[in-house]
Amino acid sequence: MLNLTKSITISGYSYVEKTVENTTDDTTTYTEKVPAVYLSADVADNGSDPHISFTIQNKELYLANKKDCNKDISEFYTNALSLIE
């Protein structure tokens, strides 16, 4: 017997801008977006509980930018939970 479940999956990253020195020229720097936290959510339409999670990809970067990362995590949770209403 086949039983299908339709679900919505969303994912994203909390990025932090980091200044990096150019390896060929020590006097030149550039800004790079580095992922600090990976965010993921699965919401099924059959009434089952949603699954929302995050994974810290770079602990040092996360800890140094905790306030901004936590803001992104909170925004992601709000968006993911709005899918179950």
Buried (B, 14 or more C-beta within 10 A) or exposed (E): EEEEEEBEEBEBBBBBEBEEEEEEEEEEEEEEEBEBBBBBBBBBEEEEEBEBEBEBBBEEBBEBBEEBBBEBBEEBBEBBEEBBE
